[in-house]
Amino acid sequence: MTSDAERKMQFLFALRSRGVTDARVLDAMEKVDRGPFVKGLFAERAYEDMPLPIACGQTISQPSVVGLMTQALKVTPRDKVLEVGTGSGYQAAILAHLARRVYTVDRYKRLVNEARAIFDAQDITNITVFTADGSHGLPDQAPFDRILVTAAAEDPPGPLLAQLKIGGIMVVPVGQSDAVQSLIRVTRSETGYEYDELRPVRFVPLLEGLGKE
């Protein structure tokens, strides 16, 4: 049997070998156990670097992609972060170790309730979870220092760009929902938005409205 310590070492090695090198991000990912965020049949695969299905037809992203997206976001301890697409809550829990405050939204009430229960159980107190149409962001809480979108849009959504502070960063998968998408980092300046293409990715599409489940 693999011990927890060995499994953790293998997990961190897999992250580093795929390009996650930021010490703060690695430290946060070491602290957040992926196990509680993966339920049922796939629980024993929680420590493998692969995406896994969760409720409502959604997925929990593979850890290396979570790490690379978090690294690209360049979160500082003072930041207020918006995450669009709570899903399992795993990404938000990692952001909570890096940022001052995390707001996360999902269109599925069931996912929001399950994620909130895990945050409470783990005593993570700087995350606020909402059931909402994430494509509109959270205007009442805006502006944000950082925005992370965990579903693919054909273009970076206008309402989210508008909720980004000057100097703020948004990381979002962009592309057709059934094709390979590109992970884009958007930096807002005084004069507009700068776009960096980071890597190919594959995410579920960003849908409008609330989910049925």
Secondary structure, 3 states (H helix, E strand, C coil): CCCHHHHHHHHHHHHHHCCCCCHHHHHHHHHCCCHHHCCHHHHHHCCCCCCEECHHHCEECCHHHHHHHHHHHCCCCCCEEEEECCCCCHHHHHHHHHCCEEEEEECCHHHHHHHHHHHHHCCCCCEEEEECCHHHCCCCCCCEEEEEECCEECCCCHHHHHCEEEEEEEEEEECCCCCCEEEEEEEEECCEEEEEEEEEECCCECCCCCCCC
